[in-house]
Amino acid sequence: MKKTFRKLAVLAVFMALPFFFVQCDNSKEKTGGKEGEGQQQQAVGQKENQPQPKSQAKNQPKAMLPERLLNLGLTDTQRAQCEAAHQEIFTPDVIAQRSEMFKKLRGMEKDSAEYTNFQNEIREKFKPYNVQFNKKLRQILTPEQQDKYFAFK
């Protein structure tokens, strides 16, 4: 009798366990989600109420400036000059070539010799564009910003 009861108890526990976990997980997500959603909705509402500058309008594509360049605390004029220089040097044809090459690179194994050779080929192909862009950046950025941006990693 005890063995049968134990078997049934273990069986009942295993059957009820998944429902317990599902219920606990959902309650945590709903509690945290409701607070987070309210804050997100407030932030979205605030963003919608603020007028957007012309450079950040929804119709214009985002600038493809490097992240570390954007983190330098550029003024609005510096940012506009950097975006103009980037668009002048990196034309849509160049960007399309680069994105195609990177797609091909992603399909390769990272540890293979073919991967490293193709990566070096990409660097060499786009080196003139990068050098030209860096020359323009040196004219736009302040000396302190140049030190931060061009510092060796």
C-alpha positions as CSV (number, residue, x, y, z in Angstrom):
1,M,0.0,0.0,0.0
2,K,2.8,2.4,0.9
3,K,4.7,1.6,-2.4
4,T,1.6,2.3,-4.4
5,F,0.9,5.6,-2.6
6,R,4.6,6.7,-3.1
7,K,4.3,5.9,-6.8
8,L,1.1,7.9,-7.1
9,A,2.6,10.8,-5.1
10,V,5.7,10.9,-7.3
11,L,3.6,10.7,-10.4
12,A,1.3,13.5,-9.2
13,V,4.3,15.7,-8.4
14,F,5.9,15.2,-11.8
15,M,2.6,16.0,-13.5
16,A,1.9,19.1,-11.4
17,L,5.5,20.4,-11.6
18,P,5.4,21.8,-15.1
19,F,2.2,23.7,-14.4
20,F,3.8,25.2,-11.2
21,F,6.8,26.5,-13.2
22,V,4.6,27.9,-16.0
23,Q,2.4,29.7,-13.5
24,C,5.4,31.1,-11.5
25,D,7.2,32.3,-14.7
26,N,4.2,34.0,-16.1
27,S,3.4,35.8,-12.9
28,K,6.9,37.2,-12.7
29,E,6.9,38.3,-16.4
30,K,3.5,40.0,-16.0
31,T,4.5,41.8,-12.9
32,G,7.8,43.1,-14.3
33,G,6.3,43.6,-17.8
34,K,3.5,45.8,-16.6
35,E,5.8,48.2,-14.8
36,G,8.3,48.2,-17.7
37,E,5.5,48.6,-20.3
38,G,4.1,51.6,-18.4
39,Q,7.5,53.2,-18.3
40,Q,8.1,52.5,-22.0
41,Q,4.7,53.9,-23.0
42,Q,5.5,57.1,-21.0
43,A,8.8,57.4,-22.7
44,V,7.2,56.8,-26.2
45,G,4.6,59.4,-25.3
46,Q,7.2,61.9,-24.4
47,K,9.2,61.2,-27.5
48,E,6.2,61.7,-29.7
49,N,5.4,65.1,-28.1
50,Q,8.9,66.4,-28.7
51,P,9.6,68.0,-32.1
52,Q,12.3,66.1,-34.0
53,P,15.1,68.1,-35.6
54,K,15.3,67.9,-39.4
55,S,18.5,65.8,-39.3
56,Q,16.7,63.1,-37.3
57,A,13.5,63.1,-39.2
58,K,11.9,59.7,-39.9
59,N,12.1,60.0,-43.6
60,Q,15.9,60.3,-43.6
61,P,18.1,57.2,-43.1
62,K,20.3,57.0,-40.0
63,A,23.9,58.0,-40.3
64,M,26.3,55.1,-40.6
65,L,28.9,56.8,-38.4
66,P,31.0,54.6,-36.2
67,E,29.7,54.1,-32.6
68,R,32.9,55.4,-31.0
69,L,32.7,58.5,-33.1
70,L,29.2,59.2,-31.9
71,N,30.4,58.7,-28.2
72,L,32.8,61.6,-28.4
73,G,30.2,64.2,-27.6
74,L,30.1,65.9,-31.0
75,T,28.4,69.2,-31.4
76,D,25.6,69.4,-33.9
77,T,27.8,71.1,-36.5
78,Q,30.5,68.5,-36.1
79,R,28.0,65.7,-36.4
80,A,26.6,67.2,-39.6
81,Q,30.0,67.7,-41.0
82,C,31.0,64.1,-40.2
83,E,27.8,62.8,-41.8
84,A,28.4,64.8,-44.9
85,A,32.0,63.5,-45.1
86,H,30.8,59.9,-44.6
87,Q,28.1,60.3,-47.3
88,E,30.6,61.9,-49.7
89,I,33.2,59.1,-49.3
90,F,31.1,56.1,-48.7
91,T,28.7,56.3,-51.6
92,P,25.8,53.8,-51.8
93,D,27.8,51.7,-54.3
94,V,30.7,51.4,-51.8
95,I,28.3,50.6,-49.0
96,A,26.6,47.9,-51.1
97,Q,29.9,46.4,-52.0
98,R,31.0,46.3,-48.4
99,S,27.8,44.8,-47.1
100,E,27.9,42.0,-49.8
101,M,31.5,41.2,-48.8
102,F,30.6,41.1,-45.1
103,K,27.6,38.8,-45.9
104,K,30.0,36.5,-47.7
105,L,32.5,36.7,-44.8
106,R,29.8,35.8,-42.2
107,G,29.1,32.6,-44.2
108,M,32.7,31.4,-43.7
109,E,34.2,29.6,-40.7
110,K,36.0,32.0,-38.4
111,D,39.1,29.9,-37.8
112,S,39.8,29.0,-41.4
113,A,42.6,30.5,-43.5
114,E,40.0,31.5,-46.2
115,Y,38.3,33.6,-43.6
116,T,41.4,35.5,-42.6
117,N,42.5,36.0,-46.3
118,F,39.1,37.4,-47.2
119,Q,39.1,39.6,-44.1
120,N,42.5,41.0,-45.2
121,E,41.2,41.5,-48.7
122,I,38.2,43.5,-47.4
123,R,40.6,45.7,-45.3
124,E,42.8,46.4,-48.3
125,K,39.9,47.1,-50.6
126,F,38.4,49.7,-48.3
127,K,41.6,51.1,-46.8
128,P,41.7,54.1,-49.2
129,Y,38.1,55.0,-48.2
130,N,38.9,54.8,-44.5
131,V,42.1,56.9,-44.9
132,Q,40.2,59.5,-46.8
133,F,37.5,59.6,-44.1
134,N,40.0,59.8,-41.3
135,K,41.7,62.8,-43.0
136,K,38.4,64.6,-43.1
137,L,37.7,63.7,-39.4
138,R,41.1,65.2,-38.4
139,Q,39.9,68.5,-39.9
140,I,36.5,68.3,-38.1
141,L,37.4,67.0,-34.6
142,T,39.1,69.0,-31.8
143,P,42.5,67.7,-30.6
144,E,41.0,66.1,-27.6
145,Q,38.4,64.3,-29.7
146,Q,41.1,63.2,-32.1
147,D,43.1,61.7,-29.2
148,K,40.1,59.7,-28.1
149,Y,39.0,58.6,-31.5
150,F,42.4,57.8,-33.1
151,A,43.9,56.2,-29.9
152,F,45.1,52.7,-30.4
153,K,42.7,50.2,-28.8
